[in-house]
């Protein structure tokens, strides 16, 4: 009986079974991140519609701009996380099995 092959990448011990688990988890996180980005963009559009309203007061416009800037930062941070997870997924896919 031969032992299964195990490979070491960094501090993570990679086998075929946990590679599949990592693949599944990363794909789920990537999908969630992309959904969050779309939700943030939709929220930005709603805020812009409120700011463009003729009934919008200067205070509403100022608060809307601050909120839009915060949403923009969330989009950038989330996109960075998604990019890192995609890179990790590609590393798992290319890794030894």
N, C-alpha and C positions, 0 to 999 in steps of 0.2 A: 504494500500500500504506500502510495506516495503522498507527501504532504501537499496541500494546495499552495500555489505560488502567492507570495505576498510581496508587495512593493512598498517602499517607503518614499513618500514625497514630503519633504519638510518634516514636520512633526506628526503628520497624519499617516496612519497605516491604511493603505488602500487595497481592498479586495474587490472582486467582481460584485459581491452582494452589496457592500456599502457604497460602491460607486453608483449603483442604480438608485440607492436611497438619496445620495447627494444630488444626483441628476434630477430626481423627482422634486426634492425640496427646492433646489435652485430655480427650476422652471416655475414652480408655484410662486416663489418670491418675485421673480422677474415679472410674471403676469400681474401679481398684486401691485407692484410698483408702477407698471404701465397704466393700470386702471386708476391708481391714485393720481398720476400725472394728468390723465384725461379729466378726472373729477376737478382737479385744481384749475385746469384751463376753462372748464365749464363755469366754475364759480367766478373766475375772472371776467368772463363774458357777462354773467348776471350783474356783477358789480359795475361793470362798464355801462350796462344798460341803465342802471339806477343813476349813475353819475351823469349820463347824457340826458336824463329826463329834465324837462323844463321846470319841474317842481323841485329839483335838487338844490339844496341850500349850499352856501360855501363850506359850511361845516361838514355836510354829507360828502361833498366832493373831496375835501381834505382827508377825511377818514377813509373814503373809498380808495384814494391814491395810496395811503399808508397800507391798507389791507391788500391792495393789488401788489404792492412791492413785497409784502410778506409772502403772498401766494407765489410770486415769481421766485423768491428765494427757496420756498419749499419745492417748487418744480425743479430748480437746479440741483438741490441736494438729493432729491429723490432720483433724478436722472443719473447723478453720479453713482448712487448706490446700485441702481439697475445696471449701469455699465460695469461696475465691479463684479456684480453677480453673473453677468453675461461672460465676463472674462474668466471667472471661476468655473462656470459651466463648460466653456470651451476647453479649459485645462483638464477638467474631468473627462470630457469626451475624447481628448487626445491622449489621455494618460494610459499607462499600460494596464491591460486586463489579464 
